Amino acid sequence: MGYNVEKLFEDAGKLSRVNNKKAYQGNMEMFNDNRYAYLKELVDAEDDKLEAQAKSFCEEVTSAFKKFGKVRGGDLMNLNYFMIFYVFPAIQQNEEKEKSIRICDILRDTWNQHFKSNISYADYDTLLEGFQTKIFGVPVGKN
């Protein structure tokens, strides 16, 4: 069936440049409502097929975003951020804890190996806590 990665990663560059808590909350809600379903094959895969599904996902991303045989550095950076900000937290929000950790670990390792990256993941609440209000570049309290 495939992952429809073009739709899943639509506007990845724009969505990966989120700079405040409210925007991130809205983007995450949109992702869960409109795009999480594209990950169905991955999150519904049996344990013995999870690695194969993660590899298939990475290969589809490569096919959709490659130019001259590989994914360009700027595009890969946006894809990495998108994975960290949306894909991994959405899996953790929508799946049972042990299952989500297993999926995220396998997907992270497969992604890193496939794209020669070094990304990790965090849950939605941890990412949300990282946003701070700034005035003239100086952090002001926690929002």
KELUMKOL-805300 format. One record per residue (C-alpha): residue number from 1; residue in three letters; x, y, z. Coordinates in nm, 4 decimals. Last residue first. Layout:
residues N
PT_NUM_ala_X_Y_Z
...
END
This chain:
residues 143
PT_143_asn_0.5403_2.9065_2.8752
PT_142_lys_0.8488_2.9264_3.0968
PT_141_gly_0.9895_3.2543_3.2162
PT_140_val_1.1392_3.5171_2.9838
PT_139_pro_1.4218_3.4000_2.7572
PT_138_val_1.6263_3.6908_2.6129
PT_137_gly_1.6291_3.7201_2.2341
PT_136_phe_1.4715_4.0661_2.2278
PT_135_ile_1.1864_3.9240_2.4356
PT_134_lys_1.1780_3.5478_2.4394
PT_133_thr_0.9028_3.3029_2.5313
PT_132_gln_1.0398_2.9549_2.5798
PT_131_phe_0.9752_2.6285_2.3952
PT_130_gly_1.1490_2.3263_2.5458
PT_129_glu_0.8457_2.2196_2.7480
PT_128_leu_0.6654_2.1310_2.4248
PT_127_leu_0.9476_1.8992_2.3190
PT_126_thr_0.9336_1.7121_2.6494
PT_125_asp_0.5539_1.6928_2.6326
PT_124_tyr_0.5586_1.5531_2.2775
PT_123_asp_0.7994_1.2701_2.3521
PT_122_ala_1.1629_1.2743_2.2519
PT_121_tyr_1.3500_1.1196_1.9635
PT_120_ser_1.7003_1.0596_1.8358
PT_119_ile_1.8769_1.1649_1.5213
PT_118_asn_2.2246_1.0714_1.4016
PT_117_ser_2.2067_1.0568_1.0254
PT_116_lys_2.3653_0.8228_0.7703
PT_115_phe_2.0327_0.8242_0.5828
PT_114_his_1.9687_0.4486_0.5940
PT_113_gln_2.1553_0.3828_0.9194
PT_112_asn_1.9989_0.6730_1.1049
PT_111_trp_1.6516_0.5953_0.9697
PT_110_thr_1.6796_0.2252_1.0602
PT_109_asp_1.7966_0.3064_1.4125
PT_108_arg_1.5258_0.5691_1.4625
PT_107_leu_1.2515_0.3442_1.3171
PT_106_ile_1.3572_0.0514_1.5366
PT_105_asp_1.3697_0.2642_1.8514
PT_104_cys_1.0463_0.4463_1.7665
PT_103_ile_0.8534_0.1231_1.7062
PT_102_arg_0.9799_-0.0411_2.0270
PT_101_ile_0.9122_0.2763_2.2278
PT_100_ser_0.5617_0.3004_2.0823
PT_99_lys_0.4856_-0.0641_2.1655
PT_98_glu_0.5940_-0.0228_2.5257
PT_97_lys_0.3900_0.2980_2.5680
PT_96_glu_0.0653_0.2062_2.3881
PT_95_glu_0.0310_0.3971_2.0614
PT_94_asn_-0.1139_0.7352_1.9705
PT_93_gln_0.0959_0.9801_2.1698
PT_92_gln_0.4257_0.7939_2.1276
PT_91_ile_0.3700_0.7497_1.7539
PT_90_ala_0.2802_1.1179_1.7267
PT_89_pro_0.5955_1.2168_1.9175
PT_88_phe_0.8145_1.0140_1.6760
PT_87_val_0.6536_1.1441_1.3567
PT_86_tyr_0.6095_1.5106_1.4511
PT_85_phe_0.9039_1.7050_1.5948
PT_84_ile_1.1829_1.4466_1.5597
PT_83_met_1.0738_1.3079_1.2207
PT_82_phe_1.0116_1.6584_1.0914
PT_81_tyr_1.3536_1.7699_1.2106
PT_80_asn_1.5187_1.4807_1.0238
PT_79_leu_1.3138_1.5512_0.7094
PT_78_asn_1.4139_1.9181_0.7198
PT_77_met_1.7824_1.8241_0.7573
PT_76_leu_1.7482_1.5696_0.4775
PT_75_asp_1.6103_1.8369_0.2463
PT_74_gly_1.9003_2.0675_0.3238
PT_73_gly_2.1565_1.7888_0.2744
PT_72_arg_2.0178_1.6577_-0.0549
PT_71_val_1.8486_1.3163_-0.0658
PT_70_lys_2.0352_1.0894_-0.3026
PT_69_gly_2.0431_0.9621_-0.6607
PT_68_phe_2.0554_1.2888_-0.8547
PT_67_lys_1.7672_1.4298_-0.6522
PT_66_lys_1.6058_1.2150_-0.3899
PT_65_phe_1.2921_1.3235_-0.2032
PT_64_ala_1.0200_1.0731_-0.2948
PT_63_ser_1.2455_0.7726_-0.3552
PT_62_thr_1.4420_0.8374_-0.0352
PT_61_val_1.1234_0.8685_0.1699
PT_60_glu_0.9962_0.5442_0.0158
PT_59_glu_1.3227_0.3702_0.1080
PT_58_cys_1.2963_0.4955_0.4656
PT_57_phe_0.9397_0.3611_0.4993
PT_56_ser_1.0397_0.0252_0.3497
PT_55_lys_1.3227_-0.0006_0.6015
PT_54_ala_1.0843_0.0759_0.8875
PT_53_gln_0.8390_-0.1836_0.7508
PT_52_ala_1.1133_-0.4466_0.7308
PT_51_glu_1.2178_-0.3708_1.0893
PT_50_leu_0.8595_-0.4002_1.2100
PT_49_lys_0.7911_-0.7361_1.0427
PT_48_asp_0.8864_-0.9627_1.3353
PT_47_asp_0.7159_-0.7309_1.5842
PT_46_glu_0.3890_-0.7309_1.3892
PT_45_ala_0.3200_-0.4177_1.1884
PT_44_asp_0.0288_-0.1946_1.2916
PT_43_val_0.2476_0.1079_1.3669
PT_42_leu_0.4380_0.0824_1.0388
PT_41_glu_0.1475_0.0018_0.8099
PT_40_lys_-0.0638_0.2761_0.9704
PT_39_leu_0.1936_0.5561_0.9313
PT_38_tyr_-0.0170_0.7406_0.6713
PT_37_ala_-0.2989_0.7533_0.9318
PT_36_tyr_-0.0907_1.0002_1.1326
PT_35_arg_-0.1348_1.2616_0.8618
PT_34_asn_-0.4599_1.4535_0.9032
PT_33_asp_-0.5682_1.4487_1.2673
PT_32_asn_-0.2353_1.3693_1.4336
PT_31_phe_-0.0445_1.6077_1.2073
PT_30_met_-0.3017_1.8858_1.2508
PT_29_glu_-0.2832_1.8493_1.6307
PT_28_met_0.0952_1.8577_1.6112
PT_27_asn_0.0886_2.1726_1.3990
PT_26_gly_-0.1477_2.3470_1.6405
PT_25_gln_0.0605_2.2540_1.9452
PT_24_tyr_0.3799_2.3566_1.7657
PT_23_ala_0.2343_2.6952_1.6737
PT_22_lys_0.1246_2.7565_2.0331
PT_21_lys_0.4624_2.6546_2.1774
PT_20_asn_0.6727_2.8815_1.9634
PT_19_asn_0.9424_2.8570_1.6988
PT_18_val_0.8275_2.6022_1.4429
PT_17_arg_1.0789_2.5657_1.1637
PT_16_ser_1.0067_2.1988_1.1019
PT_15_leu_0.6560_2.2763_0.9763
PT_14_lys_0.7912_2.4994_0.7000
PT_13_gly_1.0532_2.2530_0.5805
PT_12_ala_0.8187_1.9560_0.6122
PT_11_asp_0.5531_2.1302_0.3985
PT_10_glu_0.4149_1.7890_0.2932
PT_9_phe_0.6070_1.5153_0.4770
PT_8_leu_0.3102_1.2781_0.5201
PT_7_lys_0.1558_1.3815_0.1880
PT_6_glu_0.4694_1.3063_-0.0158
PT_5_val_0.5367_1.0077_0.2101
PT_4_asn_0.2255_0.8266_0.0899
PT_3_tyr_0.3204_0.5354_0.3165
PT_2_gly_0.2789_0.2456_0.0818
PT_1_met_0.0000_0.0000_0.0000
END
